[in-house]
Amino acid sequence: MQVINLDLSVKGIIPLLQAKQGDVGRKFQAVITDGGTAYDIPSGTTLSVWYSGTSGEGNYSHIGLDDDFLQSRSAFTISGNTVTVELVAQMLTCAGGGTLSLVMNGADGTQIATWNIPYSVEKIPGANSEGATQYYTAYAEVAMKEMSSALINALEYAKASGEFDGPQGEKGDKGDPPKKGVDYWTETDKQEIVNDVLAALPTAEGVGF
């Protein structure tokens, strides 16, 4: 994990943060000082990141589902005078880079400090390439065809064996109470059909483009 030093009162050169295109869970640590002395971050301090770069711009304080705040987690971990910051994946989708601002506010909302930190996103060879897209598209198409075929076969077998006859679709004369193992599928029968469908799904072997 990359570690950088940030000072509240002394302006210095802030090193470039390094990341890779498509990174998920990339973090860095910021050691906070005030005039060169360790700064004990007060309880109740809140942090946020504002960014602008080749992948777009935005701001965040949590990582997770945008439409369900309860399922998200804080992007920051504070310990003494050290802050661990997680970079949101949206920042790192495109090679290039940009600048992020780490904003620190006190419990009363007063802004303690803001640091502008440059970041670089290194390109991953083959990322977003036409070949990669074609491969996964071809694999998905084969998987869907095989799954559809397996489900159709299972339904045709069920229809031929009379599973859809009688009240509520069970076998047997109308009005007769269905009997487990005779007039409708048992749990074992259902599991066998599921196993047949799963077995029919393709693997990645032999899929080309």
C-alpha positions in Angstrom: 0.0 0.0 0.0 1.4 3.4 -1.0 2.0 5.8 1.9 2.1 9.6 1.6 2.7 12.4 4.1 0.2 15.2 4.4 0.8 18.3 6.6 -1.9 20.7 7.9 0.3 23.8 8.0 3.4 23.1 5.9 2.9 23.0 2.1 5.1 20.4 0.4 5.3 18.3 -2.7 2.7 15.6 -2.6 3.8 12.4 -4.5 1.8 10.9 -7.3 -0.6 8.1 -6.3 -0.2 5.0 -8.5 -3.1 2.8 -9.6 -3.9 0.3 -12.4 -6.8 0.5 -14.8 -9.8 -1.6 -13.4 -8.4 -1.7 -9.9 -11.0 -2.6 -7.2 -10.2 -2.0 -3.6 -7.1 0.0 -4.3 -6.1 1.9 -1.1 -3.4 4.3 0.1 -2.4 5.6 3.5 -2.1 9.2 4.5 0.1 10.1 7.5 -1.3 13.4 8.9 1.1 15.9 10.6 0.9 19.5 11.7 4.2 21.3 11.3 5.9 18.0 11.2 4.4 16.7 14.4 1.9 13.8 14.4 -1.6 15.2 14.3 -4.1 13.1 16.4 -7.2 13.1 14.4 -10.2 14.2 16.6 -13.1 11.9 17.3 -16.0 12.6 15.0 -13.8 13.8 12.1 -15.4 13.0 8.7 -13.6 12.7 5.3 -14.6 12.8 1.7 -12.9 12.5 -1.7 -13.6 14.7 -4.7 -12.0 13.7 -7.9 -11.7 14.6 -11.6 -9.8 12.7 -14.3 -9.9 10.7 -17.4 -12.6 8.3 -15.9 -14.9 11.2 -15.0 -15.5 13.2 -11.9 -17.4 12.8 -8.7 -17.2 12.6 -4.9 -17.8 10.0 -2.3 -17.4 9.1 1.4 -18.6 5.5 1.2 -18.0 2.5 -1.1 -20.9 0.3 -2.1 -24.3 0.3 -3.8 -25.3 3.8 -4.8 -29.0 3.1 -4.3 -28.7 1.4 -0.9 -26.6 3.4 1.6 -27.1 0.8 4.3 -25.2 -1.8 2.2 -22.2 0.5 1.7 -19.1 0.9 3.8 -16.9 3.8 4.8 -14.1 4.6 2.3 -11.9 5.6 5.2 -10.2 4.0 8.3 -8.8 6.4 10.9 -6.1 5.2 13.4 -4.2 7.8 15.4 -2.7 10.2 12.8 -3.1 7.8 9.9 -6.0 7.6 7.4 -6.5 4.7 5.0 -8.4 5.8 1.9 -10.0 3.4 -0.6 -10.3 4.6 -4.1 -13.7 4.1 -5.7 -13.6 1.9 -8.8 -15.2 4.5 -11.0 -12.0 6.6 -10.7 -10.0 3.9 -12.3 -11.9 2.6 -15.3 -9.8 4.5 -17.9 -6.1 4.8 -18.2 -4.7 8.3 -17.6 -5.1 10.0 -14.3 -6.3 13.2 -12.6 -6.5 14.9 -9.3 -8.3 14.0 -6.1 -9.1 16.2 -3.1 -9.0 14.7 0.3 -11.3 16.8 2.5 -11.2 16.6 6.3 -14.0 18.1 8.4 -14.4 18.3 12.2 -17.4 16.9 14.1 -19.0 20.4 14.0 -18.6 20.6 10.2 -15.7 22.9 10.2 -13.2 22.2 7.5 -9.9 21.1 9.0 -7.9 20.7 5.8 -8.1 19.9 2.0 -5.2 18.3 0.1 -5.1 18.1 -3.7 -3.4 14.8 -4.6 -2.4 13.8 -8.2 -3.1 10.2 -9.3 -2.1 8.1 -12.3 -4.0 5.2 -13.7 -1.7 2.8 -15.7 -3.3 1.0 -18.7 -3.8 -2.7 -18.5 -3.0 -4.3 -21.9 -6.1 -5.7 -23.5 -8.5 -4.0 -21.2 -11.7 -3.0 -23.1 -10.3 -4.6 -26.2 -12.6 -5.8 -29.0 -11.2 -9.3 -28.6 -12.0 -9.5 -24.9 -15.5 -8.2 -25.5 -16.1 -10.7 -28.3 -14.9 -13.6 -26.2 -17.2 -13.0 -23.3 -20.1 -12.2 -25.6 -19.6 -15.5 -27.4 -19.3 -17.4 -24.1 -22.6 -15.8 -22.9 -24.4 -16.6 -26.1 -23.3 -20.3 -25.9 -24.3 -20.5 -22.3 -27.8 -19.1 -22.9 -28.4 -21.4 -25.8 -27.3 -24.5 -23.8 -29.4 -23.4 -20.8 -32.5 -22.8 -23.0 -32.1 -26.2 -24.7 -31.7 -28.0 -21.3 -34.8 -26.2 -19.9 -36.9 -27.0 -23.0 -35.9 -30.7 -22.8 -36.8 -30.8 -19.2 -40.2 -29.3 -19.8 -40.9 -31.6 -22.8 -40.0 -34.6 -20.6 -42.3 -33.4 -17.9 -45.2 -32.8 -20.3 -44.7 -36.3 -21.9 -44.7 -38.0 -18.6 -48.0 -36.3 -17.6 -46.6 -33.9 -14.9 -48.9 -31.2 -16.2 -52.1 -33.4 -16.2 -54.7 -33.3 -13.5 -55.6 -30.7 -10.8 -52.8 -28.1 -10.3 -50.8 -29.8 -13.0 -50.1 -33.1 -11.1 -50.6 -36.5 -12.7 -53.6 -38.6 -11.8 -57.4 -38.4 -12.3 -59.0 -35.1 -11.8 -60.2 -34.7 -8.2 -57.9 -37.4 -6.8 -55.5 -36.1 -4.1 -52.0 -36.2 -5.4 -49.6 -38.7 -3.9 -46.0 -37.8 -3.4 -43.7 -39.9 -5.6 -46.6 -40.9 -7.8 -48.6 -37.8 -8.8 -46.0 -35.1 -8.6 -42.2 -34.5 -8.5 -40.4 -35.4 -5.3 -37.5 -33.3 -4.1 -35.2 -35.9 -5.7 -36.9 -35.5 -9.0 -36.5 -31.7 -8.9 -32.8 -32.0 -8.0 -32.2 -34.3 -10.9 -33.7 -31.8 -13.3 -31.5 -29.0 -11.8 -28.5 -31.2 -12.1 -29.3 -32.0 -15.8 -29.6 -28.2 -16.5 -26.3 -27.4 -14.8 -24.5 -30.3 -16.6 -25.6 -28.9 -19.9 -24.0 -25.6 -19.3 -20.8 -25.0 -21.3 -17.4 -24.4 -19.9 -14.9 -21.8 -21.2 -13.1 -24.6 -23.1 -13.6 -24.5 -26.8 -15.2 -21.1 -26.9 -13.5 -18.9 -29.5 -14.1 -15.8 -31.5 
